[in-house]
Amino acid sequence: MVAQKKTKASKFLTVPTKPVPIDRDRSIAGLLEKMEGAGFGARQLAEAHRIWLDMMDDNSTIYLCGTGNLTTSGMRRLISWVIKNRFVDVIVMSGTVLFHDIHESLGRNHYQAHPSMTDEDLQGSDVMRVGDVIWSKEEFQEADEWIGSVVNQLDISRPYSVREFLHVMGRELAEIAHEDGIVTSAFKARIPIFCPDLLGSELAVGIARARFEKKLQMTFDVTEDTMELMQIAQKTRNSAMISVGGASAHKMVDLTEITSYITRTTPRGHKYAIAVATDPLSLSVRTPAYSSDHTSMFGKLHKGATTAFVDCDPSIALPMIITALSQTAAKFMKGRKRPTFSFSGSAMSIDVP
């Protein structure tokens, strides 16, 4: 082998990329391990898997934030699985994701569309579409009616936080669900769900229907959700962020940094962060990603935080990452000290071991 002359660049040129090999290893985790030696999206996808393991191994409080078409694209069972197995600790999901999850938990389906299906034909048959997925408008209205039935059971003489309302819906849905989804799994795992945009989502339609038809005028105390997130941030030693589908959900978690002066705590930022989205992002913001514009994708980061930005449709990346976790995470979960939550009426408390 010819000896290479040392140059000024030598101190940087230390870790060569490794072409992804073809072999008989059918393990997704094994494939990601090989991809970690590559570059660009392959490396980021592999590092997302590794960083998620690091989050659990370091006893971090893990926020899972999601927006967009996670349920309609078929990610519901995967997200439910990581919630059930406590690979995450706090859920922040858009109202759209949660409404579609409720729709499927009630035994309804989303369906694949075909290019031959025109918008005019679908509208004439009361079928709604997003992308290449369709569903029944009538069945959505039945989900609205079910949400109204939950409102009907509430003590409308007092306000509810959005978190408490979602907790009650999880309890009621768990009794009739054909299969556990996001809302029911969170209820059973006793972890909170926050929703930053309930009033701008389909969830609000069911609440409005209950008010219009049954004169049930419930009110929300949205300040309580902020207070509870402040409480979580205040007691958390290490925090980690998993943002899927866009930044709008994790911006709710970002408020805990802004409000830290109220609790007189020092903002620490997330020690680990993963973002899976198709939003354009410059290569300078990828791992390591402590730069001036990193907050748009990861939120507030701890100095020296470990991050991965997966520039990919979540419906492609999540099945690979979560399937790999199912093959690798067991040993990291055995000794994990995770936060525990207690729910009593409108109150929520957290204990971090």
Phi, psi and omega in degrees: 000134181284127179292135181269134179288135179285134179233177177300333182279348188301325182292341177265326186272072186246331184242102180287150173289156181237118177304138180291121183276162171259124175212188185267007178288113182263008178282131176296320178298321178295321178296315180296325178299321178290323181291338181294340177273358181267208181222178177055223185299326180299314180293318182297320178297315179295319181291329176300318178297313182295319182294324177299319176297319179298321178304313182289322181292333183264010179056040179280152168277117190256120174267130172249114182245134183215145176220175172084216189258043182296319180284313183296333180274359174097019183268001188300313181295323180296314180294319177301321182294316181290332176290311181303321184271005177057043169280352176223162187237333181223133181251131173232105186234146176293154180299328179297314178301316183290322180295315179296327176296316178298318178306313181284327178294335177279006176092009179266172184231161161255154186231156176282135176267165178235146181305336180285349179278111181275157178300323180296317180294319181294314180297322179293339180254014181056045176245134181253153183221145164223122184060234180253027179238138181231163177202168183278128177296322180296320180291328174297320179294329175292324175294322175302316181296320179295317178301320177298326179292329176289317177303323182297339181267354185279159172275092188283005176281352179226157178280157177240143168287158177296321178301316180294318179299317178293326176296316178296319178297322177297320179296313181291321182290327180298335182282339185235355186296138176287333182201141179295139176235206184292310185293315181289323180294321178296320178298314182290328179277355179057052172233151185278150170244130173247150181226113185284344188225035183308315185288347177254015183239178179296337178302326182293335182294316179297322178293317179295323179297319179296323179289319183290316186271325186244004179059033179268103187258082178277156179232153180249139173256087185290339178296328181297324178298318178296319179297320181291321176295325175298318180297318179298313181296323182295323185267348182284135177274307175238136176240154181219145184240130169239111183249123185236122172093353180148171189267350189297327180285316184287349175295334176293322177290326180302333181298335180295333176288319181294323184271005184298335180293335180293317180272000179058043176246158180270123179299128182257330184080163182285135178281332179225149178205138175232134174233130177238109184198166177255011177294140178295137181211134182290151181300336181292343182268354178282179185304133347284141196243039177266086180223178189296334184249017183290335185297334180297336182248325187249345189084190181291127182249147170290145179299128183084015181299151177262125185224160171215129174251115181260104181280081189200150173300128180304332180289348174262315186286317185299316178303323180287314183294313185286324175298319177298319178299323180297340181262344188236343194276346188305313183291335179281337182275337186302315183256012185290129175261102185256155178292148176242142182245145175238136180237124178222102184062235182275351186267144173230137175228156182231141175236124180250115183291000000 
